[in-house]
Amino acid sequence: MQIFVERTPEFNDWFEGLNLKDQLQIDSRIQRIRDHAHFGDPKVLGEGLAELRWKNGR
């Protein structure tokens, strides 16, 4: 299964405001989703939408 991850302008604006450590953690998580379809423990919101949860509160 191949996963397509789209970065919206809103995401990019938010992402660019983060510090480098947080950016690297998020990039790593997105890469695991792309490469292995590993979402971790998402919260299903309905209608095919889910929210990624982070243990560190992000």
Phi, psi and omega per residue, in radians:
M1 nan 2.215 3.091
Q2 -1.772 2.330 -3.126
I3 -1.853 2.302 3.057
F4 -1.806 2.206 3.125
V5 -1.996 2.129 -3.140
E6 -1.848 2.282 3.068
R7 -1.750 1.980 -3.121
T8 -1.393 2.853 3.057
P9 -1.007 -0.633 3.123
E10 -1.138 -0.726 3.085
F11 -1.081 -0.828 -3.117
N12 -1.039 -0.716 3.103
D13 -1.080 -0.799 3.128
W14 -1.123 -0.825 -3.080
F15 -1.060 -0.742 -3.116
E16 -1.160 -0.347 3.105
G17 -1.459 -0.093 -3.117
L18 -1.510 2.795 3.060
N19 -1.333 2.889 -3.041
L20 -1.048 -0.721 -3.138
K21 -1.032 -0.812 3.135
D22 -1.140 -0.702 3.110
Q23 -1.056 -0.751 -3.141
L24 -1.135 -0.687 3.112
Q25 -1.126 -0.737 -3.138
I26 -1.187 -0.766 3.085
D27 -1.026 -0.712 3.127
S28 -1.107 -0.754 3.129
R29 -1.119 -0.761 3.123
I30 -1.107 -0.678 3.125
Q31 -1.133 -0.685 3.088
R32 -1.109 -0.634 3.090
I33 -1.136 -0.834 3.140
R34 -1.082 -0.843 -3.007
D35 -1.352 -0.619 -2.966
H36 -2.232 0.055 -3.072
A37 0.937 0.589 3.139
H38 -1.706 1.871 -3.091
F39 -1.659 -0.097 -3.081
G40 1.344 -2.234 -3.106
D41 -2.080 1.362 -3.097
P42 -1.357 2.722 3.028
K43 -1.737 2.043 -3.135
V44 -1.319 2.196 -3.105
L45 -1.757 -0.273 3.131
G46 1.919 2.817 3.101
E47 0.927 0.694 3.102
G48 1.341 0.191 -3.109
L49 -1.930 2.372 3.099
A50 -2.412 2.694 3.135
E51 -1.921 2.266 3.076
L52 -1.316 2.358 3.112
R53 -1.844 2.572 -3.110
W54 -2.173 2.334 3.126
K55 -1.155 -0.466 -3.104
N56 -1.595 0.198 3.067
G57 1.560 0.065 3.126
R58 -1.609 nan nan
